Amino acid sequence: MIEERLTELESRVAFQDDTLQKLNDVIVRQQHDIEHLTGELQLLKQQIQILEPSLIADQKEETPPPHY
């Protein structure tokens, strides 16, 4: 009886260890993805800041709206 309970407990601990390892692997992978995406976001921000002045026409080049 005690040996059966001990075997059951050992089995549960082994299953929990496996589950914890799998969850840890997922968290590590997600952290890597977050870091990668954060880097890409920073690059996109820099590119937008570089392009931003060229997206806005100079006031002298702007044509007045039709109601003027």
OpenMM code with the backbone's topology and positions (N, CA, C; nanometers):
from openmm import Vec3, app, unit

residues = "MET ILE GLU GLU ARG LEU THR GLU LEU GLU SER ARG VAL ALA PHE GLN ASP ASP THR LEU GLN LYS LEU ASN ASP VAL ILE VAL ARG GLN GLN HIS ASP ILE GLU HIS LEU THR GLY GLU LEU GLN LEU LEU LYS GLN GLN ILE GLN ILE LEU GLU PRO SER LEU ILE ALA ASP GLN LYS GLU GLU THR PRO PRO PRO HIS TYR".split()
positions = [
    Vec3(0.0824, -0.1184, 0.0000),
    Vec3(0.0000, 0.0000, 0.0000),
    Vec3(0.0872, 0.1253, 0.0000),
    Vec3(0.1845, 0.1334, 0.0896),
    Vec3(0.2713, 0.2509, 0.0969),
    Vec3(0.3582, 0.2591, -0.0280),
    Vec3(0.4026, 0.1443, -0.0757),
    Vec3(0.4857, 0.1441, -0.1953),
    Vec3(0.4075, 0.1950, -0.3164),
    Vec3(0.2798, 0.1605, -0.3257),
    Vec3(0.1952, 0.2082, -0.4351),
    Vec3(0.1792, 0.3597, -0.4263),
    Vec3(0.1574, 0.4089, -0.3061),
    Vec3(0.1429, 0.5537, -0.2878),
    Vec3(0.2721, 0.6260, -0.3233),
    Vec3(0.3829, 0.5684, -0.2836),
    Vec3(0.5122, 0.6286, -0.3136),
    Vec3(0.5366, 0.6296, -0.4646),
    Vec3(0.5030, 0.5221, -0.5305),
    Vec3(0.5173, 0.5145, -0.6761),
    Vec3(0.4287, 0.6187, -0.7441),
    Vec3(0.3068, 0.6343, -0.6947),
    Vec3(0.2144, 0.7344, -0.7501),
    Vec3(0.2698, 0.8753, -0.7304),
    Vec3(0.3220, 0.9033, -0.6122),
    Vec3(0.3791, 1.0348, -0.5852),
    Vec3(0.5016, 1.0615, -0.6730),
    Vec3(0.5853, 0.9626, -0.6897),
    Vec3(0.7021, 0.9779, -0.7764),
    Vec3(0.6595, 1.0051, -0.9201),
    Vec3(0.5551, 0.9373, -0.9638),
    Vec3(0.5036, 0.9572, -1.0986),
    Vec3(0.4512, 1.0999, -1.1152),
    Vec3(0.3784, 1.1488, -1.0163),
    Vec3(0.3248, 1.2850, -1.0213),
    Vec3(0.4367, 1.3888, -1.0226),
    Vec3(0.5375, 1.3672, -0.9417),
    Vec3(0.6501, 1.4612, -0.9370),
    Vec3(0.7216, 1.4626, -1.0720),
    Vec3(0.7414, 1.3460, -1.1301),
    Vec3(0.8073, 1.3386, -1.2606),
    Vec3(0.7249, 1.4122, -1.3659),
    Vec3(0.5940, 1.3946, -1.3646),
    Vec3(0.5061, 1.4634, -1.4586),
    Vec3(0.5126, 1.6140, -1.4370),
    Vec3(0.5099, 1.6575, -1.3108),
    Vec3(0.5173, 1.8003, -1.2815),
    Vec3(0.6510, 1.8592, -1.3244),
    Vec3(0.7585, 1.7868, -1.3026),
    Vec3(0.8903, 1.8328, -1.3473),
    Vec3(0.8921, 1.8523, -1.4985),
    Vec3(0.8352, 1.7559, -1.5704),
    Vec3(0.8294, 1.7657, -1.7159),
    Vec3(0.7463, 1.8862, -1.7591),
    Vec3(0.6327, 1.9048, -1.6946),
    Vec3(0.5460, 2.0180, -1.7271),
    Vec3(0.6165, 2.1505, -1.6994),
    Vec3(0.6833, 2.1598, -1.5864),
    Vec3(0.7564, 2.2827, -1.5530),
    Vec3(0.8662, 2.3119, -1.6552),
    Vec3(0.9355, 2.2096, -1.6992),
    Vec3(1.0408, 2.2288, -1.7986),
    Vec3(0.9822, 2.2783, -1.9303),
    Vec3(0.8693, 2.2202, -1.9712),
    Vec3(0.8047, 2.2643, -2.0951),
    Vec3(0.7584, 2.4085, -2.0839),
    Vec3(0.6997, 2.4447, -1.9706),
    Vec3(0.6560, 2.5827, -1.9497),
    Vec3(0.7752, 2.6784, -1.9497),
    Vec3(0.8831, 2.6380, -1.8880),
    Vec3(1.0031, 2.7212, -1.8871),
    Vec3(1.0557, 2.7415, -2.0288),
    Vec3(1.0553, 2.6369, -2.1086),
    Vec3(1.1002, 2.6481, -2.2474),
    Vec3(1.0140, 2.7479, -2.3247),
    Vec3(0.8844, 2.7440, -2.3015),
    Vec3(0.7936, 2.8377, -2.3684),
    Vec3(0.8241, 2.9810, -2.3252),
    Vec3(0.8468, 3.0015, -2.1971),
    Vec3(0.8761, 3.1360, -2.1470),
    Vec3(1.0068, 3.1882, -2.2050),
    Vec3(1.1072, 3.1040, -2.2116),
    Vec3(1.2361, 3.1453, -2.2694),
    Vec3(1.2173, 3.1842, -2.4154),
    Vec3(1.1427, 3.1036, -2.4899),
    Vec3(1.1183, 3.1331, -2.6316),
    Vec3(1.0396, 3.2630, -2.6472),
    Vec3(0.9399, 3.2841, -2.5630),
    Vec3(0.8618, 3.4071, -2.5698),
    Vec3(0.9475, 3.5294, -2.5374),
    Vec3(1.0350, 3.5177, -2.4398),
    Vec3(1.1230, 3.6290, -2.4055),
    Vec3(1.2154, 3.6622, -2.5219),
    Vec3(1.2651, 3.5587, -2.5880),
    Vec3(1.3501, 3.5799, -2.7053),
    Vec3(1.2712, 3.6527, -2.8137),
    Vec3(1.1475, 3.6088, -2.8378),
    Vec3(1.0624, 3.6728, -2.9387),
    Vec3(1.0349, 3.8184, -2.9028),
    Vec3(1.0081, 3.8461, -2.7757),
    Vec3(0.9818, 3.9825, -2.7311),
    Vec3(1.1037, 4.0701, -2.7555),
    Vec3(1.2214, 4.0196, -2.7221),
    Vec3(1.3440, 4.0972, -2.7436),
    Vec3(1.3664, 4.1242, -2.8924),
    Vec3(1.3410, 4.0242, -2.9749),
    Vec3(1.3558, 4.0403, -3.1197),
    Vec3(1.2571, 4.1447, -3.1729),
    Vec3(1.1322, 4.1349, -3.1319),
    Vec3(1.0302, 4.2291, -3.1778),
    Vec3(1.0567, 4.3705, -3.1268),
    Vec3(1.1088, 4.3827, -3.0059),
    Vec3(1.1429, 4.5139, -2.9527),
    Vec3(1.2530, 4.5774, -3.0371),
    Vec3(1.3509, 4.4988, -3.0757),
    Vec3(1.4571, 4.5494, -3.1628),
    Vec3(1.4034, 4.5946, -3.2970),
    Vec3(1.3146, 4.5156, -3.3552),
    Vec3(1.2552, 4.5529, -3.4834),
    Vec3(1.1725, 4.6806, -3.4705),
    Vec3(1.1003, 4.6941, -3.3607),
    Vec3(1.0207, 4.8143, -3.3378),
    Vec3(1.1100, 4.9377, -3.3294),
    Vec3(1.2230, 4.9253, -3.2610),
    Vec3(1.3167, 5.0371, -3.2516),
    Vec3(1.3687, 5.0764, -3.3900),
    Vec3(1.4005, 4.9767, -3.4732),
    Vec3(1.4463, 5.0057, -3.6086),
    Vec3(1.3385, 5.0775, -3.6896),
    Vec3(1.2147, 5.0323, -3.6757),
    Vec3(1.1049, 5.0973, -3.7481),
    Vec3(1.0859, 5.2411, -3.7010),
    Vec3(1.0980, 5.2643, -3.5714),
    Vec3(1.0869, 5.4008, -3.5193),
    Vec3(1.1952, 5.4901, -3.5780),
    Vec3(1.3174, 5.4369, -3.5846),
    Vec3(1.4272, 5.5154, -3.6410),
    Vec3(1.4026, 5.5452, -3.7886),
    Vec3(1.3540, 5.4472, -3.8627),
    Vec3(1.3266, 5.4687, -4.0044),
    Vec3(1.2169, 5.5722, -4.0242),
    Vec3(1.1154, 5.5689, -3.9413),
    Vec3(1.0066, 5.6662, -3.9520),
    Vec3(1.0582, 5.8060, -3.9194),
    Vec3(1.1418, 5.8170, -3.8175),
    Vec3(1.1972, 5.9474, -3.7825),
    Vec3(1.2843, 6.0021, -3.8954),
    Vec3(1.3559, 5.9155, -3.9646),
    Vec3(1.4372, 5.9593, -4.0775),
    Vec3(1.3483, 6.0046, -4.1927),
    Vec3(1.2406, 5.9322, -4.2190),
    Vec3(1.1515, 5.9629, -4.3311),
    Vec3(1.0524, 6.0749, -4.2996),
    Vec3(1.0251, 6.0970, -4.1735),
    Vec3(0.9198, 6.1905, -4.1338),
    Vec3(0.9335, 6.3286, -4.1983),
    Vec3(1.0488, 6.3920, -4.1984),
    Vec3(1.0560, 6.5245, -4.2603),
    Vec3(1.0216, 6.5225, -4.4089),
    Vec3(1.0545, 6.4145, -4.4787),
    Vec3(1.0258, 6.4096, -4.6215),
    Vec3(0.8773, 6.3846, -4.6495),
    Vec3(0.8042, 6.3407, -4.5495),
    Vec3(0.6611, 6.3161, -4.5700),
    Vec3(0.5786, 6.4434, -4.5585),
    Vec3(0.6370, 6.5474, -4.5027),
    Vec3(0.5657, 6.6734, -4.4836),
    Vec3(0.6210, 6.7750, -4.5824),
    Vec3(0.5335, 6.8301, -4.6641),
    Vec3(0.5767, 6.9287, -4.7627),
    Vec3(0.6037, 7.0622, -4.6929),
    Vec3(0.6941, 7.1386, -4.7504),
    Vec3(0.7249, 7.2709, -4.6987),
    Vec3(0.6016, 7.3591, -4.7147),
    Vec3(0.5820, 7.4531, -4.6240),
    Vec3(0.4658, 7.5419, -4.6299),
    Vec3(0.4593, 7.6142, -4.7641),
    Vec3(0.5729, 7.6519, -4.8207),
    Vec3(0.5757, 7.7234, -4.9490),
    Vec3(0.5272, 7.6339, -5.0629),
    Vec3(0.5463, 7.5038, -5.0488),
    Vec3(0.5061, 7.4095, -5.1532),
    Vec3(0.3606, 7.3675, -5.1407),
    Vec3(0.3010, 7.3919, -5.0256),
    Vec3(0.1621, 7.3517, -5.0026),
    Vec3(0.0682, 7.4385, -5.0856),
    Vec3(-0.0253, 7.3750, -5.1524),
    Vec3(-0.1269, 7.4509, -5.2229),
    Vec3(-0.2392, 7.4823, -5.1259),
    Vec3(-0.2967, 7.5987, -5.1365),
    Vec3(-0.4046, 7.6332, -5.0425),
    Vec3(-0.5266, 7.5449, -5.0670),
    Vec3(-0.6026, 7.5206, -4.9640),
    Vec3(-0.7233, 7.4402, -4.9816),
    Vec3(-0.8217, 7.5099, -5.0748),
    Vec3(-0.9156, 7.4340, -5.1315),
    Vec3(-1.0074, 7.4897, -5.2324),
    Vec3(-1.0916, 7.6074, -5.1822),
    Vec3(-1.1181, 7.6166, -5.0549),
    Vec3(-1.2070, 7.7238, -5.0076),
    Vec3(-1.1352, 7.8583, -4.9935),
    Vec3(-1.0076, 7.8698, -5.0244),
    Vec3(-0.9382, 7.9984, -5.0172),
    Vec3(-0.9451, 8.0716, -5.1467),
] * unit.nanometer
topology = app.Topology()
chain = topology.addChain("A")
for resn in residues:
    res = topology.addResidue(resn, chain)
    for name in ("N", "CA", "C"):
        topology.addAtom(name, app.Element.getBySymbol(name[0]), res)
